[in-house]
Amino acid sequence: PLYSDHAISNKDFMNTSIAFIGGGNMARSIIGGLLSQGFAKNGIHVSEPYAPTREALAADLAIDITDDNLQVAAKSQIWLFAVKPQVMKLVCAE
C-alpha cells in the first residue's frame, strides 16, 4: 500500500498514472520494473530536461516524455521526484 489514509489494491495501483520528474537512471530502473510487472505505458509520464536522455527513454520504452514538469504532474495521480538532491529545491519551487 502507498502511504495514505487508505490502502490501495494492486489492481488500482496498476491503473494509476505516475509522473516521473526526472528521467535518469533511477527513473529508468523504476519504470522498467513497473513495465515488467504489467503497469500500463500510458500511465507513465516523464519530464526530463536533457534532450538526449528524453530521446533515449522515448526510443527504448515508448512512454510519454516531455521537458515540462507541470504537464506531467497535471496528468498524474502520483509524483515521483527522480532528481539530484542539489536541484530538488528548484524543481519543487516550480
Backbone hydrogen bonds, N-H to C=O, Kabsch-Sander energy under -0.5 kcal/mol:
donor,donor_aa,acceptor,acceptor_aa,energy
4,S,2,L,-0.6
13,F,9,S,-2.7
14,M,10,N,-2.4
15,N,11,K,-0.7
15,N,12,D,-0.9
16,T,13,F,-1.9
18,I,43,G,-3.4
19,A,78,I,-3.3
20,F,18,I,-0.5
20,F,45,H,-3.2
21,I,19,A,-0.7
21,I,80,L,-2.8
22,G,20,F,-1.1
22,G,47,S,-2.8
24,G,82,A,-0.6
28,R,24,G,-2.8
29,S,25,N,-2.3
30,I,26,M,-2.2
31,I,27,A,-3.1
32,G,28,R,-2.5
33,G,29,S,-2.0
34,L,30,I,-2.6
35,L,31,I,-2.8
36,S,32,G,-2.2
37,Q,33,G,-1.1
37,Q,34,L,-0.6
38,G,35,L,-1.5
39,F,34,L,-2.6
40,A,14,M,-0.9
43,G,40,A,-1.7
44,I,41,K,-1.7
45,H,18,I,-2.7
45,H,43,G,-0.5
46,V,64,D,-2.3
47,S,20,F,-2.8
48,E,46,V,-0.5
48,E,66,T,-2.8
51,A,49,P,-0.7
53,T,50,Y,-0.6
54,R,50,Y,-2.3
55,E,51,A,-2.9
56,A,52,P,-2.1
57,L,53,T,-2.5
58,A,54,R,-2.5
59,A,55,E,-2.3
60,D,56,A,-2.9
61,L,57,L,-2.8
62,A,57,L,-0.6
62,A,58,A,-1.3
64,D,41,K,-0.5
64,D,44,I,-1.0
66,T,46,V,-2.4
69,N,67,D,-0.7
72,V,68,D,-1.7
73,A,69,N,-2.3
74,A,70,L,-2.2
75,K,71,Q,-0.9
76,S,73,A,-1.4
77,Q,17,S,-1.6
78,I,17,S,-1.9
80,L,19,A,-3.3
81,F,79,W,-0.5
82,A,21,I,-2.6
82,A,80,L,-0.8
87,V,84,K,-1.8
88,M,84,K,-0.7
88,M,85,P,-0.9
89,K,85,P,-0.5
91,V,87,V,-2.4
92,C,88,M,-2.8
93,A,89,K,-2.0
94,E,90,L,-1.3
